[in-house]
Amino acid sequence: MIEFLKSVMKFFKITFFISVICIETVFLEVGAICAVEKSAMAICKNTRKRSTRKRNTEKKLWLYNIHTKEEIKITFWKNGKYINSSIKQLNRFLRDHRTGEHKKIDIRIFELVFDIKTAINYEKRIEVISGYRSLKTNHTLNKRSLGVAKNSYHILGKAIDISFPRSYLREAHRAACRLGRGGVGFYGKSGFIHVDVRGSLVCW
């Protein structure tokens, strides 16, 4: 009888031990699943945050026209879209100051200026030396200086001459060359760089 009771007790101990192991295994599995779900939720949350930041990105320009003495600080792109009213203001801002004529500026010019200032971490205003040029103005300047091309990209609204402080000028030129959108000229003595969006990279 005693041996029988010992066998029964041993059986219950083994059964209890196995049950405890099973319960612990279940808790571990549940914990692992919760950890995975928590990680997945964190990843999704971070992805949503990045997406929101991306959607909310704004592209701004702060420009000063040395000829008209006008200044403009404007957001031209927001939430993945160009702002038409801002583009129109920029087109007029970059008009030929001699004749008052303005033309639709290639939107890649605005992108290029924005990317240059971003690349060199420059947040102050950028001076504009020359934006759009009418045929008449370009012809006059071409007769005065060999440095003005007869078929300038300024006539097409595809070029801009901009000035940075001396400490940023060379860096801005290098950044524009790295971006490789078109022609990039350095005019150190005059204190400005020329950039255009002809497509093929030409640096001078």
MOWOKA-V918329 format. One line per field, one symbol per residue. psi: psi as a letter, one per 40 degrees, with the letter a starting at -180 (. if undefined). A space follows every 10 residues. Layout:
psi->???
//
This chain:
psi->dddddddddd dddddddddd dddddddddd dddddddddd dddddddddd dddddehihi ihihhedeei ihhihehhfe iihddddddd dddfihedee iiihhhdddd ddddddddde fheiihhhdh bihidddddd ddddheehid fieddefeii hihiideedd dddddddddf ebhhihgdde fiihiifedh hhh.
//
